[in-house]
C-alpha cells in the first residue's frame, strides 16, 4: 500500500530546500483520513524547525483534486448513538484543526497548489497557506449545507473576511467557486495555469532563499506573480455581487432564506445556488448564520476552539449522519433532516451546538 502523503525535499541553488507534501489518495479525491492529518502535521513541524527547509509546497496527487475534504465516510463508520460522545470524532477534528492552525501561524512560506477540487478540509489547508494558487481547473466550495455539517476548518474566519455578504452566501448555498471567484473573495492569491507547475517549482529552486521568513516570503510571492496568467475566467460572484448582497444583507436568517429562494429566477448560476440552499439542512443554515456572527472578532485560535465544539456536537445530533448516509453511503440523495425550514428550528436547539461537549478543550493550548 502506498503512503497516503508523499514527501520530497527539493534542493535550491541557495543551498536551502523546498519541502513538498503531496496528498496521495486520488481515488477519494485526496480526502483527509486521520492518518494523513497526522503525517502532514508531523512533517510540517519537522520542516518548520529544519533550517535547511526554506518554504513548503502543498499539493494533491492526480489532476482531479487538491483535496475534496475530510474523510467523511471514515467519520460515519465511527458514529456512536445520537447524544453520545465519539472519541474518534473528537480526536479527528482536534487533529485536523490543529493542523489547519499550524498552517495559519507557520513561520515559513507555504504555497498551496489548489488545482482541481478544493472543498471542506481542502479549503482548511489552502486557507492557512501564505500563498494560495488557483488554476483553470480549480473548483472551491464549502458544501456542508448538503450533509448537515457546517463550513468548519476555519470557515468562521475566512468566510467572514470575504467581501460583502459573499462568505455567508457561500456557506448557505455551498456554491462552487472558480479561480476568478476565489481571487475576488480573497480565498486565493494568484492564478497560474496548471501546465506551469513544474516551471514554478523550477523557479522556486533558483531563488536566493535564506531562511529569513520575511525575505523568503517576498521572493516566493514575486516568483508566483511572475508565473501568473492574466487570462482569468469570468467570475459569477463578481457578476452577481449586488444580488448576493441584497439577498443576504438581512436582519434575520428567515428573511435571508426567503430572499435566496427568490434568486432562483436570477439565471442558471443563482438558480443552482438557491436550489441547493432550499434542499439543504436547516440546522446547517442556522449554524452558518451563528458561526459568522459569533466569530466576527475572534482570533484564529479562538475560531478553531469554537468550531471543535460545533463539529463534535454535530456528530452527536442526527442531521450530520443522515446527510452523510443519503449523499455518500446509501446515495439515495434524499436526506430526511430533522427540520424542513429554518423558521422551524428552535433557538435553544441551535444554542446547544455551541456548548462544549467536554470538560477540557483539546485545543486550549493553541
N, C-alpha and C positions, 0 to 999 in steps of 0.2 A: 504493500500500500504506500502511495507516495505521500510525502509530507504535505500537510494542509496549508502550511505557509512556507514559502521558499525565501531564503535569504542569500544575498550576494553583497560583496564589498568590492566596488569598482574603483581602481586606483585613479587618482588625478595627477596631472603634471606637477602640481604643487607639493606632492608627497602625501596629501590627505586622501581620503576615500569618500565615496558616496555609498551610503548603506541603502540597498534596495530590498524592500519587502514586498513579496508578491503573494496575494491570497490565491490559494491553489485548490479551489473546489468548484471548477467550472460547471459541473453537472447541476449544481444547486445555485448557479449564478454567483458563486463565491460567498454564499450566505455564511455568517459568522457562527461557527459552533463554539462551545465553551472552550474546547481545546485550542482553537485558532486564536481566541481572545488572549488566552494565557501565553501562547507562544509569541504573539506580537508584543504583548506588554513586556515580557522578559527581555526580548531583543531590543526594544526601544530603550529600556532602562540601561542595558549594556552599552548601546551606542551613545546614549547621552553622556555617559561617563568615560567613553573611549576618546581620547584626544585625537586619534587618527581619523575618526569619522567627522566630517565637516557638515554634511547635510544628509537628509533621509528622503527617499523616494518611495511612495506607496502606490501600488497598482494591483490590478486583478488579472488572473490568468484568463486568456481567451479574448475573443473580440466582442462578446455579448455583454459583459458586465464588469464594472469595478467591484461592486458588492450590492446585492439585492436586499440586504438587511440582516437581521439576526436570524438564527436558525429556529424559526417559529415551530416547525414540526418537532424539533428536539424538546422545546418547551412544552408543547401539547402532550407529548408522551410522558412527561413528568408530572402532569396535572394531578393534584390531590382533590378530594371532595370540596365543593363550594364552601367557603368560610374557613377552611383550614389553611394554615401556613404551609409553604412549599420550600424546603431547604434548597432544592436545585434552582428554582426560580430566583430566590433571594440572592444566592451566590452568583448566578448568571448576570443579573442586572447590576449587582455591585461591581463585578469584574469588568463588565462592558463599560460602565460609566467611569470607572477608574481609568480605563484605557483612553476613553474619549477625553477625560480631563487632562491626562498626561499630554496629549497632543496639543491641547489649548495652551498649556504652560511650558511646552518643550523649549529647551534652551538652545536649539539648533534649528536651522531652516528645515521645514518639512514640506515636500512637494507631493500633492496628491494628483495622480493622473486619473481624472474622473471620466474615463471612457466607457460608453455603454450605460447600462442601468446603474444608477446610484440612488438607492432608496433605503429608508429606515436606517438600520445600523450602518449602512454605507455612507449615508449622509452624516452620521455621527462622527465617523472617521474623517471624512472630507472637510467638514466644517471646523474641525480642530486644526487642520493643516494651515501653515502660514502662506502657502502658495497653492491655490486651488485651480487646477486646469480642467477645462471642459473642451470637448471635441465636437465634431459634426454629428457624432453618434450618441452624445450624452443625453440621458433621459433621467432627470432628477424628480423625486417625489417623496412625500411623506403620506403614504396611503392608508394610514392606520384606521381611518374612518370606516373602512370596509370590513375590518376584523374585530372591532370593539376594543382596540388599544387606544393610543393617542400618540401624537408626534413627540416621542421621547428623545433619547440620545442627544440632549441639548437643544431640542426643538424650542423649548421655552426661551432659550437665549437667541438662537439665530432667526427664528420666525419673528420675534419681537423687534428685530433690527432691520427687517425688510421695509421698503418704502410704503407709505400709506397703510392700507389695510391688506396688502398683498400676502403678508405672513398668515394672518387669520384666514384669508381666503384659501391659501394653500393647505392649511391644516384642516379646514372644514370640508374641502372638496377632494383632497388627495390628487389634485390636478398634476399632470405630467408637464415638466418644465424642460425646454430645450436649452442649448448653450446661451442663447441671447436672453432668455428669461432669467437664467441663473445669474448672468452678469448684471442685468437690470435690478434684480432683487438683492444683490450683494452676497449671493451664495457661491460665486466663483470670481476669480481674479483675472483670468486670461483665457482666450480661445485660441487653440492650436490644432491644426489638422492632425488627425490620428497618424497619418503616414510620416509625420515629423518626429515621432517618439525617439527613434534611435539617434537622429540628428541632435535632438535636445540633450539626450544623455551624453553624447559625444562632446557637445559644447560645455556641459557642466564639468566634464573631466578636464577641460582646458582652462577652467577658471583658476585664478590665484587664490583659492580658498585657504584661509589661515587659521580657522578655529575661533576667530572673533565673530560672535553671533551677529552683531550689527553690520559689520562689513560684509560678512558672507551672505547675509540676507539681502543686502543691496545688490551684490553681484548676481545672486540667483534670480532676483526679481528682474534685473536688466536682461539677463540671458533669456528668460522666458518671454519678456516683452519683444525681444528681437526676433523670436521664433513665431510670434503671434500672427494670426491671419486677420485681415480687416474684413473679410467676406462673411459676416455673420448671417445666420438665418433670421427670418422675421420673428419678433417676439410677440406672442399673443398677450402676455401680461402687460407689456407696454401699450399695445394697441387698445386693450380693454381696461386700462388703468382707471379711468374715470368711472366706468360702470362698476368695477370691483369696489372702489371706494364708496360709491353711492349705496351699494348693496350692504356693505359690511360696516360702515360707519353709523351704527345704530346703538341706541341705549341699552337694548336687551337682546339676548340671543333669539327669542321667538320672533322679534322684528327682523333680525338678520335672516332667519330661516325663511320667512315669507318673502323677503326681497330676493334671496337666492333662487327661490322657486320661479320668480318672475323672470330671472335671467335665462330661463330655458328658451325664451323667444329671441335671444340675442345672437343667434348664429350657432354653428356646429360646436365650436370650442366651448363656449359658455354653456350651451345645452348639455354637453357631456359632463362638465364640471358640476352643474346644478343637479343633474340626474344622479351622479354619484353621491352627492350630499343627501339627496332625498331618499336614496336606498340605504344609506349608511346608518351607523349606530348612533342613536340619540344620546346615549351615555357619553360616547366619544365627543360628540359636538359640545356637550357641556364641559368636558374635561379640557378641550382645546380653549374654550372661552375663558375658563377659570385659570388655567395654567399661564396663559399670556397675561392676564390681569395680575395674578399674584407674583409673577416672576419679573415684572417690568423693571424693578430696581434691584434685583438680586445679583450677586456675584456669580461667576460661572460655577464655583464650588457649591454655592447655595442652590443653584439650579439643579445640579445633579443629585443633591440630597433630597430636594423636593421630588424629583422625578423617580427616584428609587422608591419612595413611599407610594407614589401613584401607581407605578408598574406592579409592585407586589400586591397592592390592593386590587388591581385589575385581574391578576391571576386568581384572587380569592373570590371574585364575583363571576357570574355566569356568562356575561356577554363576550368576553375575550375568547374563552374556549369555544363558544358557539360560533363565533365568526371564523375562527381557525378551522373548526370542523367543516363548516359549509364551503369555505373557499379553498382550503388546502388539503384536507383529509378526505372527506367523502365527496367533495367538489360538486355538491348539488346546486351551489350558487344561491341558496335561499336561507340565509341565517334567520333564525327566529329570535330576534333581540327582545329584551325584556320590555322596552318601551318603544312604541312606534313613532312618536313625535317628541320634539324637545319640550313642548309645553306639558307633556305627561310626566316628566321626570321630576320627582320631589327634590326640593332644595337640600333637605337633610341627607338624601341619598348621595348627592354629588359631594357634599361636605366630607362624607366618610372616606372618600378616596385620598384625602389629604392628611389623614391621620397616620401616624407611624405605626406599622404593624409589629414593631419590635422594640424592646426596652432600650436597646443600644443601637446606634446607627452605624452600619459598616463603612460609611463614607465620612464619618465625623472628623477624620484626620486630614481631609483634603484642604 
